[in-house]
Amino acid sequence: MKNLPYLFLLFAIACTKNQNSLQVAGLQQPVEILRDSAGVNHIYAQNEHDLFFAQGYCAAKDRLFQFEIWRRQATGTVAEILGEAELKRDIGTRLFKYLQNPV
């Protein structure tokens, strides 16, 4: 549980309330993103590039915690943040030697 502050920070970032405006490098024109009461993003963009860019940004923001858990599951490091209950699964995952340098 030594990484609990790190885990809390990731969760807090993923759950932050929307800001009124945000400047993001990579957009060609302004994009409007509205989130309804069910948490669904409605994206209004003036071109396809900005639409997909905004969709990716929203997905990454919404799924930051999920991505971190998936990464840890793939590398066998879930027990570092969720404790000994995940140790057996981590040991099994590490048998695949995903992090080992290729020979």
Secondary structure as GFF3:
##gff-version 3
##sequence-region A 1 103
A	DSSP	alpha_helix	4	14	.	.	.	ID=ss1
A	DSSP	beta_strand	32	35	.	.	.	ID=ss2
A	DSSP	beta_strand	41	44	.	.	.	ID=ss3
A	DSSP	alpha_helix	48	62	.	.	.	ID=ss4
A	DSSP	alpha_helix	64	75	.	.	.	ID=ss5
A	DSSP	alpha_helix	79	82	.	.	.	ID=ss6
A	DSSP	three_ten_helix	84	86	.	.	.	ID=ss7
A	DSSP	alpha_helix	87	94	.	.	.	ID=ss8
###
